[in-house]
Amino acid sequence: MEVLFTVLLILSSLVLIASILLQSGKSAGLSGAIGGGAEQLWGKNKARDYDAKFDKITKVSAVVFMLSALLMAYIQ
């Protein structure tokens, strides 16, 4: 049981790190002004869809991470 929660903790932490790093910032700043053509090419809705998916993945992996960490502390 301890091995299962350890693997779950490691996987959820890796997914959490990746999903946070892949999210775009809320304010694009100068890079958003320079790369504005990409927004027209890909469309605003596609960027929002990706941000929404990463947001949901981040929330789920954070909950899984916290629960598995609490269960690991309880087991030990």
Residue pairs with C-beta under 8 A, 6 or more apart in sequence:
1 75
2 72
2 75
2 76
5 68
5 71
5 72
5 75
6 72
8 64
8 68
9 65
9 68
9 69
9 72
12 61
12 64
12 65
12 68
13 65
15 57
15 61
16 58
16 61
16 62
16 65
19 54
19 57
19 58
19 61
20 58
22 54
23 51
23 54
23 55
23 58
24 47
24 50
24 51
28 35
32 39
39 47
